[in-house]
């Protein structure tokens, strides 16, 4: 478990160091420029032209030549040239897919949901293995618990080696591959950051009003400044879907005294708090992804494939 946490931390660190491509638009006093209508922070290095007159005015006032940018409806992966490995390989292709689908569904918000689900369908064969591993670990958990009790407080080299060998035998018995359990994190985190970048840098996305939600506005601003209670509902859906997603992915008992359950609860609270300060579009992406994960795990849980065979 500790090794997995270390790996996850390293993944987050690497991604954090290779992202940060979004640049906030600032005025001559170095203050972040916001949309007067929605309160959202505007992005300096947008990928295509905005269409909202108030937004266009803000960019012109701060000497950003948006005429050099392509229209969002004409955006291509190669638009703007090479901008580094992360942007060129992840952010721009994702932005292009969302904008391409928008042409046919006439809604950037709906295109965002379709893209989210579409990518998860493509990755389903991979993420299914992670869900399957969770179910297999649950089956093996009683034996793993006995192993922990057997070698409790035994820290000598011989005991550690024996424990390791016996754990390996249990893993083989249930066909558990610990590496497969990390696949979900490897996929989910880069996608999360790529969607965040695309949302912040595509005006067609962050300008749109979808289901009476301004996609570029954070739930905090939408609720506090604009008094739109739908943002509170949005955060509620983030919390509920995240909680059930964690619950179905849990590999151990979810009893009240289980520290893993407490950790899942804390993670859910943290994600909801973070969601309050993220664009509404990203919250919608997160909800769509969670719903897909929940359905996927329910299918795996009820499938006859959960019999020790991957």
C-alpha positions as CSV (number, residue, x, y, z in Angstrom):
1,X,0.0,0.0,0.0
2,X,2.8,2.4,0.9
3,X,4.5,1.7,-2.5
4,X,1.3,2.5,-4.3
5,X,1.0,5.8,-2.4
6,X,4.6,6.7,-3.3
7,X,4.0,5.9,-7.0
8,X,0.8,7.9,-7.0
9,X,2.6,10.8,-5.4
10,X,5.4,10.6,-8.0
11,X,2.8,10.6,-10.8
12,X,1.0,13.6,-9.5
13,X,4.4,15.5,-9.1
14,X,5.6,14.7,-12.6
15,X,2.2,15.8,-14.1
16,X,2.2,18.9,-12.0
17,X,5.7,19.8,-13.3
18,X,4.8,19.1,-16.9
19,X,1.6,21.1,-16.9
20,X,0.8,24.6,-15.8
21,X,0.4,25.6,-19.5
22,X,-2.6,27.8,-18.8
23,X,-1.6,31.4,-18.2
24,X,-4.0,33.9,-16.6
25,X,-4.8,37.1,-18.4
26,X,-3.5,40.0,-16.3
27,X,-3.9,43.8,-16.6
28,X,-1.2,46.4,-16.4
29,X,-1.4,46.2,-12.5
30,X,-0.7,42.5,-12.6
31,X,-4.3,41.7,-11.5
32,X,-6.1,38.8,-13.0
33,X,-8.7,39.9,-15.5
34,X,-12.2,38.5,-15.0
35,X,-15.3,38.3,-17.1
36,X,-17.6,41.0,-15.6
37,X,-20.7,38.9,-16.4
38,X,-19.7,35.5,-15.0
39,X,-16.7,36.3,-12.7
40,X,-14.5,33.7,-14.3
41,X,-10.8,34.3,-14.6
42,X,-9.8,34.7,-18.3
43,X,-7.0,32.8,-19.9
44,X,-4.2,34.6,-21.7
45,X,-3.0,31.8,-24.0
46,X,-6.3,30.7,-25.5
47,X,-6.3,28.3,-28.4
48,X,-9.0,30.0,-30.5
49,X,-11.0,33.2,-30.8
50,X,-13.7,34.0,-28.2
51,X,-17.1,35.1,-29.5
52,X,-18.6,36.9,-26.5
53,X,-18.3,40.7,-27.0
54,X,-17.5,41.4,-23.4
55,X,-14.8,38.8,-23.4
56,X,-13.3,40.1,-26.7
57,X,-13.2,43.6,-25.3
58,X,-11.3,42.4,-22.3
59,X,-8.7,40.7,-24.5
60,X,-8.3,43.8,-26.7
61,X,-8.0,46.1,-23.7
62,X,-5.1,44.0,-22.5
63,X,-3.4,44.0,-25.9
64,X,-4.0,40.4,-26.9
65,X,-4.3,40.1,-30.7
66,X,-7.1,37.4,-30.9
67,X,-7.4,38.0,-34.7
68,X,-4.2,35.9,-35.1
69,X,-6.0,32.9,-33.6
70,X,-8.3,30.6,-35.6
71,X,-12.0,30.5,-35.0
72,X,-13.0,27.7,-32.6
73,X,-15.1,26.2,-35.3
74,X,-12.0,26.1,-37.6
75,X,-9.5,24.9,-35.0
76,X,-7.0,22.2,-36.0
77,X,-4.6,20.1,-33.9
78,X,-1.7,21.9,-35.7
79,X,-3.1,25.4,-35.1
80,X,-0.6,27.6,-33.3
81,X,2.3,25.3,-34.0
82,X,4.3,23.2,-31.6
83,X,3.8,24.3,-27.9
84,X,5.7,21.6,-26.1
85,X,5.2,17.8,-25.6
86,X,2.3,18.0,-23.1
87,X,0.2,20.6,-25.0
88,X,0.9,19.2,-28.5
89,X,0.3,15.6,-27.6
90,X,-2.5,15.9,-25.1
91,X,-4.2,19.3,-24.7
92,X,-4.5,20.3,-28.4
93,X,-5.8,16.9,-29.7
94,X,-8.4,16.8,-26.8
95,X,-9.5,20.4,-27.6
96,X,-9.8,19.4,-31.3
97,X,-12.0,16.4,-30.5
98,X,-14.3,18.4,-28.2
99,X,-14.6,21.2,-30.9
100,X,-15.1,18.7,-33.7
101,X,-18.0,17.0,-31.8
102,X,-19.5,20.4,-30.9
103,X,-20.1,21.0,-34.7
104,X,-22.5,18.0,-34.8
105,X,-24.2,18.3,-31.4
106,X,-24.3,22.2,-31.3
107,X,-23.3,22.2,-27.6
108,X,-19.7,22.3,-26.2
109,X,-21.0,21.1,-22.9
110,X,-22.6,18.0,-24.5
111,X,-19.5,17.5,-26.6
112,X,-17.4,17.5,-23.4
113,X,-19.6,14.7,-21.9
114,X,-19.5,12.7,-25.1
115,X,-15.7,13.0,-25.3
116,X,-15.3,12.0,-21.7
117,X,-17.5,8.9,-22.1
118,X,-15.9,8.1,-25.5
119,X,-12.4,8.1,-24.1
120,X,-13.5,5.8,-21.3
121,X,-15.1,3.4,-23.7
122,X,-11.9,3.3,-25.7
123,X,-9.9,2.7,-22.5
124,X,-12.5,0.2,-21.1
125,X,-10.4,-2.9,-21.8
126,X,-7.6,-1.4,-19.7
127,X,-9.7,0.1,-16.8
128,X,-11.8,-3.0,-16.6
129,X,-8.7,-4.8,-15.4
130,X,-8.3,-2.4,-12.5
131,X,-11.9,-3.0,-11.5
132,X,-11.4,-6.7,-11.8
133,X,-8.3,-6.5,-9.6
134,X,-10.3,-4.8,-6.9
135,X,-12.8,-7.6,-6.8
136,X,-10.1,-10.3,-6.8
137,X,-8.3,-8.5,-3.9
138,X,-11.6,-8.5,-1.9
139,X,-11.8,-12.2,-2.4
140,X,-8.2,-12.6,-1.2
141,X,-8.6,-10.2,1.7
142,X,-9.4,-12.7,4.4
143,X,-6.2,-14.6,3.7
144,X,-4.2,-11.4,3.5
145,X,-5.6,-10.3,6.9
146,X,-4.5,-13.6,8.4
147,X,-1.1,-13.1,6.9
148,X,-0.8,-9.7,8.5
149,X,-1.7,-11.1,11.9
150,X,0.7,-14.0,11.5
151,X,3.7,-11.7,11.0
152,X,2.5,-8.9,13.1
153,X,5.5,-7.3,15.0
154,X,7.9,-9.6,13.2
155,X,10.5,-7.3,11.7
156,X,13.5,-9.7,11.2
157,X,14.7,-10.3,7.7
158,X,13.7,-14.0,7.6
159,X,10.1,-13.2,8.7
160,X,9.9,-10.4,6.1
161,X,11.0,-12.7,3.4
162,X,8.6,-15.4,4.4
163,X,5.7,-12.9,4.5
164,X,6.6,-11.7,1.1
165,X,6.7,-15.2,-0.4
166,X,3.4,-16.1,1.2
167,X,1.8,-12.9,-0.1
168,X,3.1,-13.7,-3.6
169,X,1.5,-17.2,-3.3
170,X,-1.8,-15.6,-2.3
171,X,-1.6,-13.2,-5.3
172,X,-0.9,-16.1,-7.6
173,X,-3.8,-18.1,-6.2
174,X,-6.3,-15.4,-7.0
175,X,-4.5,-14.2,-10.1
176,X,-3.8,-10.8,-8.7
177,X,-1.4,-8.4,-10.4
178,X,-0.7,-5.4,-8.1
179,X,0.5,-3.3,-11.1
180,X,-2.9,-3.6,-12.7
181,X,-4.4,-1.8,-9.7
182,X,-2.4,1.3,-10.6
183,X,-3.5,1.5,-14.2
184,X,-6.6,3.6,-13.3
185,X,-4.4,6.3,-11.6
186,X,-2.0,6.4,-14.5
187,X,-4.9,7.1,-16.9
188,X,-7.2,9.2,-14.8
189,X,-4.7,11.9,-13.7
190,X,-3.3,12.8,-17.1
191,X,-6.8,13.0,-18.5
192,X,-8.0,15.2,-15.6
193,X,-5.2,17.7,-16.2
194,X,-5.6,17.6,-20.0
195,X,-9.4,18.3,-19.7
196,X,-8.6,21.2,-17.3
197,X,-6.2,22.7,-19.8
198,X,-8.6,22.3,-22.7
199,X,-11.5,23.8,-20.7
200,X,-9.4,26.8,-19.7
201,X,-7.9,27.4,-23.2
202,X,-11.0,26.9,-25.4
203,X,-13.3,29.9,-25.3
204,X,-16.1,28.0,-27.0
205,X,-16.1,25.8,-23.9
206,X,-15.7,28.3,-21.1
207,X,-18.1,30.8,-22.6
208,X,-21.0,28.4,-23.0
209,X,-24.0,28.2,-20.8
210,X,-25.0,24.6,-20.4
211,X,-28.0,23.5,-18.4
212,X,-28.1,27.0,-16.9
213,X,-24.5,26.6,-15.8
214,X,-21.8,28.9,-17.1
215,X,-19.1,26.3,-17.9
216,X,-16.1,28.6,-17.2
217,X,-17.4,29.8,-13.9
218,X,-16.4,28.0,-10.7
219,X,-19.2,26.7,-8.5
220,X,-18.0,29.0,-5.7
221,X,-18.4,32.2,-7.9
222,X,-21.6,30.8,-9.5
223,X,-23.2,30.3,-6.1
224,X,-21.8,33.1,-4.0
225,X,-21.6,35.9,-6.6
226,X,-24.4,34.9,-9.0
227,X,-26.8,33.1,-6.6
228,X,-27.3,30.1,-8.9
229,X,-28.1,27.2,-6.7
230,X,-27.6,24.7,-9.5
231,X,-23.8,25.0,-8.8
232,X,-24.5,23.6,-5.3
233,X,-26.3,20.7,-7.0
234,X,-23.3,20.2,-9.3
235,X,-21.0,20.0,-6.3
236,X,-23.4,17.5,-4.6
237,X,-23.2,15.3,-7.7
238,X,-19.4,15.5,-7.6
239,X,-19.4,14.3,-4.0
240,X,-22.0,11.5,-4.4
241,X,-20.5,10.1,-7.6
242,X,-17.0,10.3,-6.2
243,X,-18.0,8.6,-2.9
244,X,-19.6,5.6,-4.7
245,X,-16.8,5.4,-7.2
246,X,-14.3,5.1,-4.3
247,X,-16.6,2.6,-2.5
248,X,-16.8,0.3,-5.6
249,X,-13.1,0.5,-6.1
250,X,-12.3,-0.3,-2.5
251,X,-10.3,-3.4,-2.0
252,X,-11.0,-3.9,1.7
253,X,-13.9,-4.0,4.1
254,X,-15.8,-0.7,4.4
255,X,-16.6,-1.1,8.0
256,X,-16.9,2.0,10.2
257,X,-13.5,1.5,11.9
258,X,-11.6,0.7,8.7
259,X,-9.0,3.5,8.1
260,X,-9.4,3.0,4.3
261,X,-13.0,4.1,4.5
262,X,-12.0,7.1,6.5
263,X,-9.4,7.9,3.8
264,X,-12.1,7.6,1.1
265,X,-14.3,9.9,3.0
266,X,-11.5,12.5,3.4
267,X,-10.6,12.2,-0.3
268,X,-14.3,12.7,-1.3
269,X,-14.4,15.9,0.8
270,X,-11.2,17.2,-0.6
271,X,-12.4,16.6,-4.2
272,X,-15.7,18.5,-3.5
273,X,-13.7,21.4,-2.0
274,X,-11.4,21.5,-5.0
275,X,-14.4,21.2,-7.3
276,X,-15.8,24.4,-5.8
277,X,-12.9,26.3,-7.2
278,X,-12.6,24.5,-10.6
279,X,-14.5,25.4,-13.7
280,X,-18.0,24.0,-13.8
281,X,-17.1,22.2,-17.1
282,X,-14.4,20.2,-15.2
283,X,-17.0,19.2,-12.6
284,X,-19.3,17.9,-15.3
285,X,-16.4,15.9,-16.8
286,X,-15.6,14.5,-13.3
287,X,-19.3,13.5,-12.8
288,X,-19.5,11.8,-16.2
289,X,-16.2,9.9,-15.6
290,X,-17.4,8.8,-12.1
291,X,-20.7,7.6,-13.5
292,X,-18.9,5.5,-16.1
293,X,-16.6,4.1,-13.5
294,X,-19.6,3.2,-11.3
295,X,-21.4,1.4,-14.1
296,X,-18.2,-0.3,-15.2
297,X,-17.5,-1.6,-11.7
298,X,-21.1,-2.8,-11.2
299,X,-20.8,-4.8,-14.5
300,X,-17.5,-6.3,-13.4
301,X,-18.9,-7.1,-9.9
302,X,-21.8,-9.0,-11.3
303,X,-19.9,-10.6,-14.1
304,X,-19.0,-14.2,-14.1
305,X,-15.5,-13.1,-15.1
306,X,-14.7,-12.4,-11.5
307,X,-13.5,-15.9,-10.9
308,X,-9.8,-15.4,-10.7
309,X,-9.3,-15.1,-14.5
310,X,-8.4,-11.7,-15.9
